[in-house]
Amino acid sequence: EVVLLSSSPGNLMRRLHRAYGPERLRNVRASRVDYYHQHDVDTWHDQLGSLGLGGRDAVFLNLAALAGPVSGKPDAMMAVNYKAPMAAARACERLNFGHWIQSSTQATKAERAGQVPYSRWKQMCDFSLARMPELPVSILTVGLLYSKDDLMVGQRGAVLNMIDLTLLPLTPIMGNGLAPLQPLEVDDAADRAAWLALAEPSKRPVQSQGAGSEGWTRLVPARRRAETLRVYDAVGPETLTMLELMRSFARLNGRELVPVHVDYRNFERMLNVASLGNLNRQFVSLLRSEQDTPRKPLVGDPAVFEALLGPGAKLTRLGDVQTPASRRSFPWLRTIRWALKNYRVIEPSISLGVEIVAAHLAAQLQLEAPAPAPPTPAPRPGPSLVLGEGEYSDKWYATRLVFGAGFVGLLIGGGIYFGQEYGETFFYDIVLPSLGSYAPREAGPDATIVESADVDALEKPRRFLRRYSTSRLWTDTPTGGPPGTPSEGEIAPHVPRQFKWEGPPDGPRTGGDDPPGHVG
């Protein structure tokens, strides 16, 4: 029997019934759990016991993971990756469970594993599980998961997936793009996790503490739990750089990748405000640590994990994945909604766009420039000016300077233009009326002088706003005037509203009463 624990068991079972049918799910049921708040051992103990779970044949497979922050839940990653799993594990130990399978991450081996919340909480959970004396534990340090059917990497993003960046005309590559990744197909991971759940714990193969296992040797001091603890490098069969990974997914989507190497700074500023799907601040920090570390990054050894299903079972290579029938398209609408909802990302996003274009143009100019005559002088220390697969140009300060200077120039130019355009009007139509009587500069000899005291003080700014919101006002020019003269009731531009025309000297006006709201 299989009991699925989910925060939304109804939706989960409905999707499973739609995919597999009721016949295959006769022995499957679901129960609701809350990893955000369910952190005490007694609650887990009573819930699992009430479901009839316990004994040496019971296995708990923990696949819960949260790689990025959740809005409104400041401690979400700690709750999902550490507190809730440890409470459930201690409850399983009290119920005499026969096996606990933990889905961990290769990020626990990174240089900054203790600085990034996601890898820190996963590492603490692994450490605590390794020291539970009565509960057999298998820890899978999973690499970067991807789906060959959906062409997605990692957890499904609510806005976009990291691979969607390859669908842009210019794809930003953070840093030098040389971070080592070992992508693992999600079906391969699921098949081997299911095999561990069905296997006798004592029959599990042992991965030696050799190359690639430095990150978890400290979990087992002096081999104290060598008979009950197993740790596997659940990674793919090939090691790719970030640039190679993006190029492979661009090929699967029928596109040619145009990479542009950029600095981390704009990405970090943008993701500090809000995560962009499964592209979050945690991922950028881990990527930066693996690319900029002076030591050689650690990679996993998948040999034992690959052989769990037998000597003939092989892990899927990304290069062997066939192009699917349906290809991905960039989610422009969801991205725009995300930017409008998190408006503080707009400024760093614009800066990132400027940096991408500037770096691409600089690379194109250098490619077109003639090669310098030998001998070539030794390069100066600092970021390289040549944009290649192993190099990148840090144009952060230059792009910020250009963008800032352009913005300031726009403000100054706009201020000069509008000041010249409306300064005279403001002086004659707003300032002078507030000082007393005046003769209107646009009125003829037949105009009536209006005392400022006769006009409501609040009406003057209203008239000014109405004037320049419409740019056309009522006129009392008589019907039958010279060509181009507005007829009765017509609107004429740029006539001050605070003056009432008395009509021509040769007769009364024929326009009738003043229009409603006309100020005399």
Secondary structure as GFF3:
##gff-version 3
##sequence-region A 1 520
A	DSSP	beta_strand	2	6	.	.	.	ID=ss1
A	DSSP	alpha_helix	9	20	.	.	.	ID=ss2
A	DSSP	three_ten_helix	23	25	.	.	.	ID=ss3
A	DSSP	beta_strand	28	32	.	.	.	ID=ss4
A	DSSP	alpha_helix	41	50	.	.	.	ID=ss5
A	DSSP	beta_strand	59	62	.	.	.	ID=ss6
A	DSSP	alpha_helix	76	78	.	.	.	ID=ss7
A	DSSP	pi_helix	79	83	.	.	.	ID=ss8
A	DSSP	alpha_helix	84	94	.	.	.	ID=ss9
A	DSSP	beta_strand	99	105	.	.	.	ID=ss10
A	DSSP	three_ten_helix	106	109	.	.	.	ID=ss11
A	DSSP	alpha_helix	117	129	.	.	.	ID=ss12
A	DSSP	beta_strand	137	142	.	.	.	ID=ss13
A	DSSP	beta_strand	145	147	.	.	.	ID=ss14
A	DSSP	beta_strand	152	153	.	.	.	ID=ss15
A	DSSP	three_ten_helix	162	167	.	.	.	ID=ss16
A	DSSP	beta_strand	171	174	.	.	.	ID=ss17
A	DSSP	beta_strand	180	181	.	.	.	ID=ss18
A	DSSP	beta_strand	184	185	.	.	.	ID=ss19
A	DSSP	alpha_helix	186	198	.	.	.	ID=ss20
A	DSSP	three_ten_helix	201	203	.	.	.	ID=ss21
A	DSSP	three_ten_helix	217	219	.	.	.	ID=ss22
A	DSSP	three_ten_helix	221	223	.	.	.	ID=ss23
A	DSSP	beta_strand	229	234	.	.	.	ID=ss24
A	DSSP	beta_strand	240	241	.	.	.	ID=ss25
A	DSSP	alpha_helix	242	252	.	.	.	ID=ss26
A	DSSP	beta_strand	259	262	.	.	.	ID=ss27
A	DSSP	alpha_helix	265	273	.	.	.	ID=ss28
A	DSSP	alpha_helix	281	292	.	.	.	ID=ss29
A	DSSP	alpha_helix	303	306	.	.	.	ID=ss30
A	DSSP	three_ten_helix	307	309	.	.	.	ID=ss31
A	DSSP	three_ten_helix	318	320	.	.	.	ID=ss32
A	DSSP	alpha_helix	332	341	.	.	.	ID=ss33
A	DSSP	three_ten_helix	343	345	.	.	.	ID=ss34
A	DSSP	alpha_helix	346	368	.	.	.	ID=ss35
A	DSSP	alpha_helix	396	426	.	.	.	ID=ss36
A	DSSP	pi_helix	427	431	.	.	.	ID=ss37
A	DSSP	alpha_helix	432	435	.	.	.	ID=ss38
A	DSSP	three_ten_helix	452	454	.	.	.	ID=ss39
A	DSSP	alpha_helix	459	470	.	.	.	ID=ss40
A	DSSP	beta_strand	472	474	.	.	.	ID=ss41
A	DSSP	beta_strand	491	493	.	.	.	ID=ss42
###
